Amino acid sequence: MSFAAASPDDAEAPGRTLAHQAVKGKDLWITAKHSEHEILKQEFTNGPDVTMACLSCHNQAALQFHKTIHWTWMDPGTEKSLQLGKGGLSVNNF
């Protein structure tokens, strides 16, 4: 797996900045050989089936993800009473 780096001329997107801060480094580490897991040795036909296969091993991932900035983000540009963002009122809640 490789990730394309932003051009030096481009401003870095806020999400990339937060990701760099979260891992505090550029190295990517792998803690499992996913090609060796039997549940992943199948043809998947839809996203939910992939998610269920992942969660069979990563059984705390969904709960942990719900605590990340992706899920708890609130729009700083709106009034607090509106509570717009993933952590409040949202049209896109996935």
C-alpha positions as CSV (number, residue, x, y, z in Angstrom):
1,M,0.0,0.0,0.0
2,S,1.3,3.4,-0.8
3,F,0.0,6.9,-0.3
4,A,0.7,9.7,-2.8
5,A,2.3,12.7,-1.2
6,A,0.9,16.2,-1.8
7,S,2.9,18.4,-4.1
8,P,5.1,20.9,-2.3
9,D,3.1,23.6,-4.1
10,D,-0.2,22.4,-2.8
11,A,-1.5,23.4,0.6
12,E,-2.0,20.3,2.8
13,A,-5.6,19.4,3.5
14,P,-6.6,19.6,7.2
15,G,-7.3,15.9,7.3
16,R,-3.7,15.1,6.2
17,T,-2.3,17.4,8.8
18,L,-4.3,15.7,11.5
19,A,-3.3,12.3,10.3
20,H,0.4,13.3,10.4
21,Q,-0.1,14.6,13.9
22,A,-1.8,11.4,15.0
23,V,1.0,9.0,13.9
24,K,3.9,11.4,14.6
25,G,5.8,10.0,11.7
26,K,5.8,9.0,8.1
27,D,6.5,5.3,8.5
28,L,3.5,2.9,7.9
29,W,3.4,-0.1,10.2
30,I,1.5,-3.3,9.6
31,T,0.5,-5.5,12.5
32,A,-1.1,-8.4,10.6
33,K,-0.8,-10.2,7.3
34,H,-4.4,-9.8,6.1
35,S,-3.8,-12.2,3.2
36,E,-3.5,-15.0,5.7
37,H,-6.9,-14.5,7.3
38,E,-9.4,-17.2,6.0
39,I,-12.4,-14.8,6.2
40,L,-10.7,-12.4,3.8
41,K,-10.0,-15.2,1.2
42,Q,-13.3,-14.6,-0.6
43,E,-14.8,-12.4,-3.3
44,F,-16.8,-9.6,-1.6
45,T,-19.8,-8.2,-3.5
46,N,-20.6,-5.2,-1.2
47,G,-19.2,-2.9,1.4
48,P,-21.1,-4.2,4.4
49,D,-19.8,-7.7,3.9
50,V,-16.2,-6.4,3.9
51,T,-17.0,-4.4,7.1
52,M,-18.4,-7.5,8.8
53,A,-15.3,-9.5,7.8
54,C,-13.0,-6.9,9.2
55,L,-15.0,-6.5,12.4
56,S,-14.8,-10.3,13.0
57,C,-11.2,-9.7,14.1
58,H,-11.1,-6.0,14.8
59,N,-14.1,-6.3,17.1
60,Q,-13.4,-3.0,18.9
61,A,-12.8,-0.9,15.8
62,A,-16.3,0.4,15.4
63,L,-16.5,1.6,19.0
64,Q,-13.0,3.2,18.7
65,F,-13.9,4.8,15.4
66,H,-16.9,6.5,16.9
67,K,-14.5,8.3,19.3
68,T,-12.3,9.7,16.5
69,I,-12.5,13.2,15.0
70,H,-14.1,11.8,11.9
71,W,-17.2,10.9,14.0
72,T,-17.1,13.6,16.7
73,W,-16.2,16.7,14.5
74,M,-18.4,19.8,14.9
75,D,-18.3,22.6,12.5
76,P,-16.5,25.5,14.1
77,G,-18.1,28.0,11.7
78,T,-21.7,27.5,12.9
79,E,-23.4,28.6,16.1
80,K,-23.1,26.1,18.9
81,S,-26.9,25.9,19.1
82,L,-27.1,24.5,15.6
83,Q,-24.6,21.6,16.4
84,L,-23.7,20.9,12.8
85,G,-21.2,18.2,12.1
86,K,-20.6,14.5,12.5
87,G,-21.0,14.8,16.3
88,G,-24.3,16.7,15.9
89,L,-26.8,17.3,13.1
90,S,-25.5,15.8,9.9
91,V,-26.9,14.8,6.5
92,N,-23.8,12.5,5.8
93,N,-23.5,10.3,8.8
94,F,-21.1,7.6,7.4
